[in-house]
């Protein structure tokens, strides 16, 4: 995997966004799977996502020769599109070059699914991004966080709960795969990423 730091000229070609909520109480919750994945990615790349810009913390990295802006929106989940929209407008990044990593309750914990585009599927962070980009034509990496333990269980309480001891290694494995998938996605090889990593 070719991950390295590099000096660039011009703006970033790709925007890679991990969704989550700011605040200590949300740090290791299911809804912050996207942020947790971005933290793993930044460690692998040896870059920091700590500059304040576009209502987010951001960092820059080179992935396979592609300049990428790494983003953790600080707007709270339901307003994620404000951050994404601002960055895309500023750098003129088209929707198809925006890659969003987020939690999905319809997948088992540790599951991973890659999609080229699509509806929000009830995810408020994605709904906000579609609204601000005026398009649903952006690739996304869904990290499975498991279904509610019981149909009557409050969804907000569930997604804001932490992972169990058994689930943590499963999530780490899924995030490792997500980081590897980004190498293909930034090369435009979405079909290959889907067949290799979606399960």
C-alpha positions in Angstrom: 0.0 0.0 0.0 1.5 3.3 -1.0 0.7 5.8 1.7 3.2 8.7 2.0 3.4 12.4 2.9 4.1 14.7 0.0 4.2 18.4 -0.7 1.5 19.4 -3.2 0.6 22.3 -5.4 -3.1 23.0 -6.2 -6.1 21.8 -4.2 -7.0 18.3 -3.1 -8.5 15.9 -5.7 -10.5 13.8 -3.2 -12.4 14.5 0.0 -12.4 11.6 2.5 -14.9 12.2 5.3 -15.5 10.1 8.4 -18.8 10.9 10.1 -19.3 11.3 13.9 -20.2 13.6 16.7 -17.8 15.9 18.6 -17.6 15.6 22.4 -16.1 13.2 24.8 -19.4 11.4 25.5 -19.5 10.3 21.9 -15.9 9.2 21.5 -16.1 5.4 21.1 -19.8 5.1 20.2 -21.3 3.2 17.3 -22.4 6.4 15.6 -18.7 7.5 15.6 -17.4 4.6 13.6 -16.6 6.9 10.7 -14.4 9.1 13.0 -12.7 6.0 14.5 -11.8 4.8 11.0 -10.4 8.3 10.1 -8.2 8.1 13.2 -6.9 4.7 12.1 -6.3 6.1 8.6 -4.4 9.1 9.9 -2.2 6.8 12.0 -1.4 4.7 9.0 -0.7 7.7 6.8 1.4 9.4 9.5 -0.7 12.6 9.2 -2.7 14.6 11.7 -6.4 15.6 11.2 -6.2 18.7 13.4 -6.5 21.9 11.4 -9.7 23.7 11.9 -11.4 24.5 8.6 -14.8 24.0 7.0 -16.5 23.5 10.4 -14.2 20.4 10.7 -10.9 19.2 11.7 -8.9 18.4 8.5 -5.6 17.1 7.4 -4.0 16.4 4.0 -2.4 13.2 2.7 -1.2 11.5 -0.4 -2.8 8.2 -1.3 -1.4 6.6 -4.4 -0.3 10.0 -5.8 -3.7 11.5 -5.2 -4.0 14.6 -3.0 -6.7 13.9 -0.4 -8.3 16.1 2.2 -9.2 14.1 5.3 -12.2 15.4 7.2 -13.9 14.9 10.5 -16.9 17.3 10.5 -17.5 19.1 13.9 -21.0 20.1 13.1 -22.7 17.1 14.8 -23.9 14.2 12.6 -27.2 15.7 11.3 -25.4 18.8 9.8 -22.4 16.9 8.3 -23.4 18.3 4.8 -22.5 21.8 5.9 -18.9 20.9 6.3 -18.7 18.7 3.2 -20.5 21.3 1.0 -18.1 24.1 2.1 -15.0 22.1 1.3 -16.3 20.8 -2.0 -17.3 24.4 -3.1 -14.0 25.8 -2.0 -11.8 23.2 -3.8 -14.3 22.5 -6.6 -14.3 18.8 -5.7 -17.1 16.9 -7.6 -19.5 14.6 -5.6 -18.0 11.5 -7.2 -14.6 12.4 -5.6 -16.2 12.6 -2.1 -15.8 9.3 -0.1 -17.9 9.1 3.1 -17.2 6.6 5.8 -20.0 6.0 8.3 -21.9 3.6 10.6 -24.7 1.3 9.3 -27.1 -0.5 11.7 -28.3 -2.8 8.9 -25.0 -4.6 8.7 -23.6 -6.9 11.4 -20.9 -5.5 13.6 -17.7 -5.6 11.7 -19.4 -5.9 8.3 -18.4 -3.6 5.5 -20.2 -2.5 2.4 -19.1 -0.1 -0.4 -21.5 1.7 -2.6 -21.0 3.9 -5.6 -24.0 6.1 -4.8 -27.5 5.9 -3.4 -30.1 7.2 -1.0 -29.5 8.2 2.6 -31.2 5.0 3.9 -32.4 6.8 7.0 -28.9 8.0 8.0 -29.1 11.7 8.9 -25.5 12.4 8.2 -25.8 11.1 4.6 -29.1 12.9 4.2 -27.4 16.2 5.1 -24.5 15.5 2.6 -26.9 14.7 -0.2 -28.9 17.9 0.5 -25.8 20.1 0.5 -24.1 18.5 -2.5 -27.4 18.4 -4.4 -26.4 14.8 -5.4 -26.3 11.3 -4.1 -23.6 10.4 -6.6 -20.7 9.9 -4.1 -19.0 6.7 -3.0 -19.5 5.6 0.6 -18.0 3.0 2.9 -20.5 1.6 5.4 -19.2 0.1 8.6 -21.6 -2.3 10.2 -22.3 -1.6 13.9 -25.0 -4.2 14.3 -28.8 -4.0 14.7 -30.6 -2.9 17.7 -30.7 -5.7 20.3 -34.5 -5.5 20.5 -37.1 -3.8 18.2 -38.4 -1.6 21.1 -34.8 -0.4 21.9 -34.5 3.4 21.2 -32.4 3.8 18.1 -30.7 7.0 19.3 -29.7 5.3 22.6 -28.3 2.3 20.6 -26.2 4.3 18.1 -24.8 6.4 20.9 -23.8 3.3 22.9 -20.3 1.9 23.0 -19.0 -1.3 21.5 -18.7 -4.5 23.6 -15.4 -6.1 24.3 -16.1 -8.8 21.6 -17.2 -6.2 19.0 -14.0 -4.0 19.2 -11.7 -6.4 17.3 -14.4 -7.0 14.7 -14.7 -3.2 14.2 -10.9 -2.8 14.0 -10.8 -5.5 11.3 -13.6 -3.7 9.3 -11.7 -0.4 9.6 -8.5 -2.0 8.4 -10.4 -3.1 5.3 -11.9 0.3 4.8 -8.4 1.9 4.8 -7.3 -0.6 2.2 -10.4 0.0 0.1 -9.5 3.7 -0.1 -6.5 2.8 -2.1 -8.8 1.4 -4.8 -11.4 4.1 -4.5 -9.0 6.9 -5.0 -7.8 5.2 -8.2 -11.4 5.1 -9.5 -11.6 1.3 -9.0 -15.0 1.3 -7.2 -16.2 -2.0 -8.7 -13.0 -3.8 -7.7 -13.3 -2.3 -4.1 -16.9 -3.4 -3.9 -16.2 -7.0 -5.0 -13.1 -7.3 -2.8 -14.2 -5.7 0.4 -18.1 -5.7 0.6 -19.4 -8.6 2.6 
